[in-house]
Amino acid sequence: MISIARAYNDPGIQVIARAATVLRSLEGQADGLSLTQIAQLVGLARSTVARIVNALRKEQFVMAASPTSGVRLGPALTRLETRGPLAIPAFLSSALIAGASAWLSNYT
């Protein structure tokens, strides 16, 4: 199972961590995975995975793996990768910084 950081008290940060975990579950899966497979890998309810995947699909971070089922990583990730680390959207980098700060505060 792929681990989700559970140290987040802020639901806004938690959903980003969950979305990142869903994306990581698709790494190396050229043929994609079904929602059920993703849910089993990440330890979330299928309905939660479905909501996350729908949001990621709208932003093109995931796409249909076939006309009938499954999802795989989408073209938006490739575009971000080719632009380099500065291409991370401001809202995401702010959320990641806030999440990292919250996580670190538990250990200082």
C-alpha positions as CSV (number, residue, x, y, z in Angstrom):
1,M,0.0,0.0,0.0
2,I,1.2,3.5,-0.8
3,S,1.4,5.6,2.4
4,I,-0.5,8.9,2.8
5,A,0.9,11.4,5.2
6,R,-1.7,11.6,7.9
7,A,-0.1,14.4,10.0
8,Y,-2.2,17.0,8.2
9,N,-4.8,18.8,10.4
10,D,-5.9,21.0,7.5
11,P,-8.4,19.2,5.2
12,G,-7.1,21.4,2.3
13,I,-3.6,20.1,2.8
14,Q,-4.9,16.5,3.3
15,V,-6.6,16.4,-0.1
16,I,-3.4,17.5,-1.8
17,A,-1.5,14.7,-0.1
18,R,-4.2,12.3,-1.1
19,A,-4.1,13.5,-4.7
20,A,-0.3,13.2,-4.8
21,T,-0.6,9.6,-3.5
22,V,-3.1,8.8,-6.2
23,L,-0.7,10.2,-8.8
24,R,2.2,8.2,-7.3
25,S,0.1,5.0,-7.6
26,L,0.0,5.6,-11.3
27,E,3.8,5.8,-11.8
28,G,5.0,3.2,-14.1
29,Q,1.5,2.1,-15.0
30,A,1.5,2.7,-18.7
31,D,-1.8,0.7,-19.1
32,G,-3.3,2.6,-16.2
33,L,-5.3,1.4,-13.2
34,S,-9.0,1.1,-12.4
35,L,-10.4,3.2,-9.6
36,T,-10.7,0.1,-7.5
37,Q,-7.1,-0.8,-8.0
38,I,-6.0,2.7,-7.0
39,A,-8.2,2.6,-3.9
40,Q,-6.7,-0.7,-2.9
41,L,-3.1,0.6,-3.4
42,V,-3.6,3.9,-1.5
43,G,-6.0,2.7,1.2
44,L,-8.8,5.1,0.5
45,A,-12.5,4.4,-0.3
46,R,-13.2,4.0,-4.0
47,S,-15.7,7.0,-3.8
48,T,-12.9,9.2,-2.4
49,V,-10.5,8.1,-5.2
50,A,-13.2,8.8,-7.8
51,R,-13.6,12.4,-6.6
52,I,-9.9,12.9,-6.6
53,V,-9.5,11.4,-10.0
54,N,-12.3,13.5,-11.4
55,A,-10.6,16.7,-10.2
56,L,-7.2,15.5,-11.5
57,R,-8.8,14.6,-14.9
58,K,-10.2,18.2,-15.2
59,E,-6.7,19.5,-14.8
60,Q,-5.3,16.9,-17.2
61,F,-3.1,15.4,-14.5
62,V,-4.7,12.0,-15.3
63,M,-6.5,10.8,-18.4
64,A,-8.5,7.7,-19.5
65,A,-6.3,4.7,-20.0
66,S,-8.7,3.2,-22.5
67,P,-12.1,4.1,-23.9
68,T,-13.8,1.9,-21.4
69,S,-12.0,2.0,-18.1
70,G,-9.0,3.0,-16.0
71,V,-6.8,6.1,-15.7
72,R,-3.2,6.8,-16.3
73,L,-1.0,9.9,-15.8
74,G,-2.0,12.7,-18.1
75,P,-0.2,15.3,-20.2
76,A,-0.2,18.2,-17.7
77,L,2.4,16.4,-15.7
78,T,4.7,16.1,-18.7
79,R,4.2,19.8,-19.4
80,L,5.2,20.7,-15.9
81,E,8.2,18.4,-16.0
82,T,9.5,20.0,-19.1
83,R,9.2,23.5,-17.7
84,G,11.2,22.6,-14.6
85,P,10.7,23.1,-10.9
86,L,9.5,26.7,-11.3
87,A,6.5,25.5,-13.2
88,I,4.7,24.2,-10.1
89,P,1.6,26.3,-9.7
90,A,1.7,28.8,-6.9
91,F,-1.3,27.4,-5.1
92,L,0.3,24.0,-5.0
93,S,3.7,25.2,-3.9
94,S,2.1,27.3,-1.1
95,A,0.1,24.3,0.0
96,L,3.1,22.0,0.0
97,I,5.1,24.6,2.0
98,A,2.3,24.9,4.5
99,G,2.0,21.1,4.7
100,A,5.7,20.7,5.2
101,S,5.7,23.4,7.9
102,A,2.8,21.7,9.7
103,W,4.6,18.3,9.4
104,L,7.9,19.7,10.7
105,S,6.2,21.5,13.6
106,N,5.3,18.1,14.9
107,Y,9.0,17.2,15.2
108,T,10.5,20.4,16.6
